[in-house]
Amino acid sequence: MDELFVKAADWASVICYAAAALGCVYALGAAWAARSFARPQPASAQARVQAQAYPAVTVLKPLHGVEPNLYANLARFCAQDYPSPVQIVFGADDAADPAIGIVHQLVAAFPDRDLRLVINARRHGANRKVSNLINMVGAARHEILVISDSDIIVDRDYLKGVAASLDGPGVGLVTCLYRGAGAAGSWARLAAAAIDYHFLPSVLVGLKLGLAEPCFGSTIALRRNTLAMIGGFEAVVEQLADDYALGTLVRGAGLSVAIPSTIVAHDCTQKSAADLFRQELRWARTIRAVDPLGFAGLAITHALPLALLGMFFGLVQSGITPGAALVIAALICRGVLQIELDRAFQLRDDFYWMGPARDVLSFFVFVASFFGRAVDWRGHRYGVRADSTLACYGEVES
């Protein structure tokens, strides 16, 4: 039995070391992908965008509750520098939702803007956000629709970049990469770092290798006739990853999904370890549900935890030296990746000391995501079926 245990530990160590080495290669490849993505557009493309006749746009903002920076984040959409008409439709499914008060403040602060509030409790399916969008879309006055989550931070020229990209040949939908923004508290900063240094590089590598076909709730811009062609929002009202499902339907209709150089930010406001874990577990299980093979491949992105695991198993027989070398290599490669991401996307530069803790936490979430299919989302618990549709279990106890 002892001999069998030693052999098992030895094999586990070798597997972890090999995966950690691949993780180091991945980190360097992701650094190269970040540098490549951030290169400026050719002068001809810039000239085309500057000459663009921008169409009128309706922004759909589904709301649920009051996040810490909700007013400021929504106000950025109201203050867009855009040469054509912009309508913003806010939607709530509960007349008592405190977010409605924020909308009234915005209406008072921006009297010259076309702002509309829709309150409608009708449910069309398990996904409450999509039900909200179905109720809201009837109030949209313009052909171009831009859907964006309530916790997204944008620059003043955001709509210009999105509208110009949607005008590209064969483009049916535009989505945007996003970075993390979490200035208040360690848990929020850890959440932002997960987006910046784990999620973002994995998307960049997937795009470079042609393995990823993403569509993000940070931005979904499409024409009304495109939405009608794919069956409307009703086509994704049972889906957990409604954004990903919309992108899949648009691609299935023979159109492309464009990802411009316009980068937005996800406002991270987690105040506790429980908040952080719940959200990251939901994200991980969502990715696992829509792309199980791709999600399993993310195992190699955890170079540092894998090197530490290999060193732990290696203590049984081979000693600490190989693992220590890989731990150092993983830290160096991670540092190179962070530098390139910081440069490419103007991220913060004060996070390095928390990096190893973030890596270990991300690995823990990755492993935990395989144990169960339930997710907590906006105060409700859902089960995720094999086809990525939702089964509502009820409200989450606070």
C-alpha positions in Angstrom: 0.0 0.0 0.0 2.8 2.4 0.8 4.5 1.7 -2.5 1.3 2.3 -4.3 0.8 5.6 -2.5 4.3 6.7 -3.4 3.8 5.8 -7.1 0.5 7.6 -7.2 2.0 10.7 -5.6 4.9 10.6 -8.0 2.6 10.5 -11.0 0.4 13.3 -9.6 3.5 15.4 -9.2 4.6 14.8 -12.7 1.1 15.6 -14.1 1.0 18.8 -12.0 4.5 19.9 -13.1 3.7 19.3 -16.8 0.5 21.3 -16.5 2.3 24.1 -14.7 4.9 24.2 -17.4 2.1 24.5 -20.0 0.6 27.2 -17.9 3.9 29.2 -18.1 3.8 28.9 -21.9 0.2 29.9 -21.9 1.0 33.0 -19.8 3.6 34.2 -22.2 1.3 33.5 -25.2 -1.5 35.5 -23.5 1.0 38.4 -23.0 1.8 38.3 -26.7 -2.0 38.3 -27.5 -2.6 41.3 -25.2 0.1 43.3 -27.0 -1.2 42.3 -30.4 -4.8 43.2 -29.5 -3.9 46.7 -28.3 -2.1 47.7 -31.5 -3.7 50.9 -32.9 -6.0 50.7 -35.9 -4.5 51.4 -39.4 -4.9 54.9 -40.5 -7.4 53.9 -43.2 -9.7 52.2 -40.6 -9.4 55.3 -38.4 -10.4 57.5 -41.3 -13.5 55.3 -42.0 -14.6 55.5 -38.4 -14.2 59.3 -38.4 -16.2 59.6 -41.5 -19.0 57.3 -40.2 -22.6 58.6 -40.3 -23.6 57.5 -36.8 -27.2 56.1 -36.6 -29.7 56.8 -33.8 -29.3 54.3 -30.9 -31.5 53.0 -28.2 -29.7 51.7 -25.1 -31.5 49.1 -23.0 -30.6 49.0 -19.3 -32.3 46.2 -17.3 -32.1 47.0 -13.6 -32.4 45.0 -10.4 -31.7 46.6 -7.1 -29.2 49.4 -6.3 -25.5 48.7 -6.7 -23.0 51.0 -4.9 -22.1 53.0 -8.0 -25.3 52.6 -10.0 -26.1 56.3 -10.4 -22.5 57.2 -11.6 -22.4 54.2 -14.0 -25.8 55.0 -15.6 -24.9 58.7 -15.8 -22.0 57.8 -18.0 -24.5 56.5 -20.6 -26.6 59.7 -20.3 -23.5 61.8 -20.9 -22.3 60.1 -24.1 -20.6 62.2 -26.7 -22.6 61.0 -29.7 -23.6 63.0 -32.7 -27.0 61.3 -33.3 -30.1 60.8 -31.1 -29.6 58.4 -28.2 -32.6 57.0 -26.2 -32.0 55.1 -23.0 -34.7 52.7 -21.8 -34.4 51.6 -18.2 -36.4 48.5 -17.1 -37.5 47.1 -13.7 -39.8 44.2 -13.0 -40.9 45.4 -9.6 -42.5 48.8 -8.8 -40.8 48.7 -5.4 -37.3 48.3 -6.9 -35.1 51.0 -5.3 -33.3 51.4 -8.7 -36.4 53.3 -9.9 -35.4 56.2 -7.6 -32.0 56.3 -9.3 -33.7 56.6 -12.7 -35.9 59.5 -11.5 -32.7 61.3 -10.3 -31.2 60.8 -13.8 -34.3 62.2 -15.5 -34.0 65.3 -13.3 -30.2 65.6 -13.9 -30.4 65.1 -17.7 -33.6 66.9 -18.8 -32.4 67.2 -22.4 -31.9 63.4 -22.8 -34.4 60.9 -24.1 -34.8 58.7 -21.0 -37.7 56.2 -20.5 -38.6 54.0 -17.6 -40.5 50.7 -18.1 -41.9 48.9 -15.1 -43.4 45.6 -16.0 -43.6 42.5 -13.8 -44.6 40.0 -16.6 -42.4 36.9 -16.6 -41.6 35.3 -20.0 -39.2 32.6 -18.8 -36.7 31.6 -16.1 -34.2 34.3 -17.0 -35.4 37.4 -15.2 -33.0 39.8 -17.0 -34.2 38.6 -20.4 -37.9 38.8 -19.3 -37.1 42.4 -18.4 -35.6 43.1 -21.8 -38.6 41.6 -23.6 -40.8 44.0 -21.6 -38.5 46.9 -22.4 -37.8 46.5 -26.1 -41.3 47.7 -27.1 -40.4 51.2 -25.9 -37.3 51.4 -28.1 -37.6 54.0 -30.8 -34.5 53.4 -32.9 -33.2 50.6 -35.1 -29.9 50.1 -33.4 -30.2 48.5 -29.9 -27.3 48.4 -27.4 -27.9 46.2 -24.3 -25.5 46.7 -21.4 -25.5 45.5 -17.9 -26.1 48.0 -15.1 -22.7 47.6 -13.5 -20.7 48.5 -16.7 -18.5 51.7 -16.8 -17.9 53.3 -20.2 -16.0 56.3 -21.6 -17.8 59.2 -23.3 -17.0 57.9 -26.8 -18.2 54.4 -26.1 -21.2 54.5 -28.4 -19.1 55.9 -31.3 -16.9 52.8 -31.2 -19.7 50.4 -30.9 -21.8 51.9 -33.7 -18.9 52.1 -36.1 -18.1 48.5 -35.5 -21.7 47.4 -36.2 -21.4 49.1 -39.6 -18.7 46.6 -40.7 -19.4 44.3 -43.6 -21.3 41.2 -42.5 -21.4 42.2 -38.8 -24.6 41.2 -37.1 -23.6 41.9 -33.4 -21.0 43.9 -31.6 -19.7 43.0 -28.1 -16.9 44.5 -26.0 -14.1 43.1 -23.9 -14.1 44.3 -20.3 -11.7 44.8 -17.5 -12.3 44.9 -13.8 -12.8 48.1 -11.7 -12.7 47.5 -8.0 -11.2 50.3 -5.9 -13.1 49.9 -2.6 -11.9 47.1 -0.5 -9.7 44.0 -0.9 -12.6 41.7 -2.0 -13.6 44.0 -4.8 -10.0 44.3 -5.9 -9.6 40.6 -5.9 -12.7 40.3 -8.0 -11.4 42.9 -10.5 -8.1 41.0 -10.7 -9.9 37.8 -11.6 -11.3 39.6 -14.6 -8.1 41.4 -15.6 -5.5 38.6 -15.1 -7.6 35.4 -15.5 -10.7 36.0 -17.6 -9.3 38.6 -20.0 -6.1 36.7 -21.1 -8.1 33.5 -21.6 -10.4 35.3 -24.0 -7.5 36.9 -25.8 -5.8 33.6 -26.3 -9.0 32.0 -27.4 -9.6 34.7 -30.0 -6.1 34.4 -31.3 -6.3 30.6 -31.7 -9.8 30.7 -33.1 -11.1 28.7 -30.2 -13.4 31.3 -28.6 -16.7 32.7 -29.9 -17.6 35.1 -27.1 -20.5 37.5 -26.6 -20.6 39.5 -23.3 -23.3 41.2 -21.4 -21.0 44.2 -21.0 -22.2 45.2 -24.5 -24.5 43.6 -27.1 -25.2 45.9 -30.0 -27.4 44.7 -32.9 -30.1 45.9 -35.3 -33.8 45.3 -34.6 -34.1 43.3 -37.8 -31.3 41.0 -36.7 -32.9 40.5 -33.3 -36.2 39.6 -35.1 -34.4 37.3 -37.4 -33.0 35.2 -34.6 -36.3 35.0 -32.7 -36.1 38.0 -30.5 -35.1 38.0 -26.8 -37.7 35.2 -26.4 -35.2 32.8 -28.0 -32.9 33.0 -25.0 -35.3 33.6 -22.1 -34.6 30.2 -20.6 -30.8 30.4 -21.0 -28.4 31.0 -18.2 -25.8 32.6 -20.5 -28.2 34.7 -22.5 -25.4 36.9 -23.9 -23.5 33.9 -25.2 -26.7 32.4 -26.6 -27.4 35.6 -28.6 -24.0 35.6 -30.1 -24.4 31.9 -31.1 -27.8 32.6 -32.8 -26.3 35.6 -34.7 -23.4 33.5 -35.9 -25.8 30.7 -36.8 -27.7 33.2 -39.0 -24.6 33.7 -41.1 -23.5 37.0 -39.5 -20.3 37.8 -37.6 -19.8 39.1 -34.0 -17.3 42.0 -34.0 -15.1 42.8 -31.0 -13.8 46.4 -31.3 -10.8 47.9 -29.5 -13.4 49.7 -27.3 -12.9 48.4 -23.7 -15.4 48.9 -21.0 -15.1 48.1 -17.2 -17.1 45.8 -14.9 -17.7 47.6 -11.6 -16.7 45.1 -8.9 -18.4 45.9 -5.5 -18.0 42.7 -3.5 -17.8 43.3 0.2 -17.1 39.8 1.5 -15.6 36.5 0.6 -19.1 35.0 0.3 -20.1 37.7 -2.3 -16.9 37.1 -4.2 -17.2 33.3 -4.2 -20.9 33.3 -5.2 -20.3 35.5 -8.2 -17.2 33.8 -9.4 -18.7 30.3 -9.0 -21.7 31.4 -11.1 -19.4 32.7 -13.8 -17.3 29.5 -13.7 -20.3 27.3 -13.9 -21.8 29.4 -16.7 -18.7 28.9 -18.8 -18.6 25.2 -18.0 -22.2 24.9 -19.0 -21.8 26.6 -22.4 -18.3 25.3 -23.3 -17.4 22.3 -21.2 -14.3 21.3 -23.2 -13.0 24.8 -23.3 -13.6 25.2 -19.6 -11.7 22.0 -18.8 -8.8 23.4 -20.9 -8.6 26.3 -18.6 -6.9 24.0 -16.1 -3.5 24.8 -17.6 -4.0 28.5 -16.9 -3.4 28.0 -13.2 0.4 27.6 -13.4 1.2 28.7 -9.9 -1.3 26.5 -8.0 -0.4 23.5 -10.1 3.3 24.0 -9.4 2.5 24.2 -5.7 0.5 21.0 -5.9 3.2 19.3 -7.8 5.7 20.4 -5.2 3.4 19.0 -2.5 3.1 15.6 -4.1 6.8 15.6 -5.0 7.8 15.9 -1.4 7.0 12.2 -1.1 9.8 11.2 -3.3 11.5 13.7 -5.6 12.0 16.6 -3.1 11.3 20.3 -3.3 13.7 21.4 -6.0 11.7 20.8 -9.2 8.5 22.3 -7.8 10.4 25.4 -6.4 11.8 26.0 -9.9 8.4 25.9 -11.4 6.9 28.1 -8.8 9.5 30.8 -9.6 8.9 30.3 -13.3 5.2 30.7 -12.8 5.6 33.9 -10.9 7.9 35.3 -13.5 5.6 34.4 -16.4 2.6 35.8 -14.5 4.5 39.1 -13.9 5.3 39.3 -17.7 1.6 38.8 -18.4 0.5 41.4 -15.9 2.9 44.0 -17.3 1.6 43.4 -20.9 -2.1 43.5 -19.8 -1.5 46.7 -17.7 0.1 48.3 -20.8 -2.5 47.1 -23.3 -5.6 47.9 -21.2 -4.4 50.6 -18.8 -5.0 48.5 -15.8 -3.8 49.3 -12.3 -0.2 48.7 -11.4 -0.4 48.1 -7.6 -1.8 44.6 -7.5 1.4 42.5 -7.8 1.7 41.6 -4.1 -1.9 40.1 -4.1 -1.3 38.1 -7.3 -0.4 34.7 -5.8 -3.4 34.8 -3.5 -5.6 35.6 -6.5 -4.1 32.7 -8.4 -4.8 30.2 -5.6 -8.4 31.5 -5.2 -9.1 31.2 -8.9 -7.9 27.6 -8.9 -10.2 26.9 -5.9 -13.2 28.4 -7.8 -12.3 26.4 -10.9 -12.2 23.1 -8.9 -15.4 23.9 -6.9 -17.3 24.6 -10.2 -17.2 20.9 -11.0 -19.1 20.0 -7.8 -22.7 20.9 -8.6 -24.6 22.9 -11.2 -26.5 25.4 -9.0 -25.8 29.1 -9.3 -26.9 32.2 -7.3 -28.0 35.1 -9.4 -29.5 38.4 -8.3 -31.0 37.0 -5.1 -32.3 33.7 -6.7 -30.9 30.2 -6.9 -31.1 28.3 -10.2 -30.2 24.9 -11.4 -28.5 24.6 -14.7 -29.7 21.8 -17.0 -27.5 20.0 -19.5 -28.7 22.3 -22.3 -27.7 25.4 -20.3 -31.3 26.3 -19.6 -32.4 27.4 -16.1 -34.5 25.7 -13.4 -35.4 28.2 -10.7 -35.0 26.8 -7.1 -36.2 29.9 -5.3 -34.8 32.9 -3.4 -31.4 32.9 -1.8 -31.3 33.3 1.9 -29.4 36.4 2.9 
